Amino acid sequence: MYSNNIKKIFTTISIAFLAFVATNVHAQDENPVKSYFGFFGGVSNPMGDFKSTDYYNNKSGFGKRGLTYGLDGAFYFHKNWAIGASITYQDNGELNQANADSLAAGYTNSYNADQATVTATKRYQTVNILLGPQYTFQKGKFLLDLRASAGIIKVFSTPETNTLLSDVPQQTALFYQRSASATVLGYSGTAALRYRLSENVFLTLRGAYLYSPGPSITNQYRDISLGRLVTKQPFNTINTTIGLNFGL
Amino acid sequence: MNKLRLFTFLLLAGLLMIESCKKDTIVGTAYTTKPFQANINGSVWAPDTISNTITYNSTNKTKTFVLEGTEAQKQVIMTVILNNASNTPGFAIGTYNVDASSVLINYNTQVLQNGQYVFLPHGTVSAGSGVIIVSSVDSVAKKITGTFNFYSRSSDPNGDVTVDNILGGEFTNLPYTFTSN
């Protein structure tokens, strides 16, 4: 599923790339690309382990499709080459009832408990600040921006759980998987298709793949560690957005 | 530009609407899937120490099913005696009401007595205060399935009565041993 999505994205980008290169060499010289800034909003889609809800995979993030929005801009320093930057807020949701039930069932089995109660609070909320080189192809009213970027991800929160087991003498205390708040590295690849609405205004469709090794996770009051134990939570998303850009 | 302003306004309004309704607390609960369990006074009780036997007595022509479980300082012993039974490894399915003679339930709790922990009757599971339902028996694989519930009444020297409720009991495909004497 994950590899299929990646293939689709790269196939789309490749087709668009070839179409622009094949038909638009001279046009670039006649109409230089302008620096721009803009805003966007859309959907953040978790991928891979971040999306997984497998209790037995310690990297499973139980991430959800959520809201993303932000600001984006690029400064062209040589023909179609630019330095692009973006600041993006994204929300990848919280544990739902099925997730909490699944974790409770997992801990019940792992600890051979009579009963487990998992209480989940908080959600994935991050702000990503990314910077990197960008190249732009243009044809008529369309421009295609390809960007590779890296930067920091400010993690404001991740889901927190506390678990209470029944009839496990070695683990009578309520134990916690704490919400994380940290600043970590992130990497991104972005493709944006801009349509010129007027001289300096563009409607932009944007797809951004984001990866981060993610924050470390603190576990507390766990007297014996059986079953699921999350110590680090990687992020893996594709954000699809629409927005407006304004030429400078 | 009016259309652009409208688009911008709608986009920001949409984002703000989605941003509301955020902080939820979700509680998930799961119970053991152990083959022998019950709910004692509201808490799950699933014994790890289990004895499950069916014994045929050729002299009396009786067949006795005894299921015993011990866990967390509580012990349940259920006994069903069939008269005029045949010498086969199965057991008759049916509803067996506690009658204090051929259908008995002992509910014991662990107490400290003379420096030692021993199981003593919590009180009395009297006739009519419980039921054992045997719903299926696989006499080849020697596995038995059923449900049970009962209550035990005890009183202290002051005459104060306490009742322990044992509800939702079940034994599912629980292996048993068959003995013919």
Interface residues (C-beta under 8 A of the other chain):
Chain A: F39 G41 L67 Y69 D91 E94 L95 N96 Q97 N99 A100 D101 S102 L103 A104 A105 G106 Y107 T108 N109 N112 A113 D114 Q115 A116 T117 V118 T119 A120 T121 K122 R123 S166 D167 L197 V201 G243 L244
Chain B: L4 F7 T8 L11 G14 L15 I18 E19 K22 K23 D24 T25 I26 V27 G28 T29 A30 Y31 T32 T33 K34 Q37 S43 V44 W45 A46 D48 E71 A72
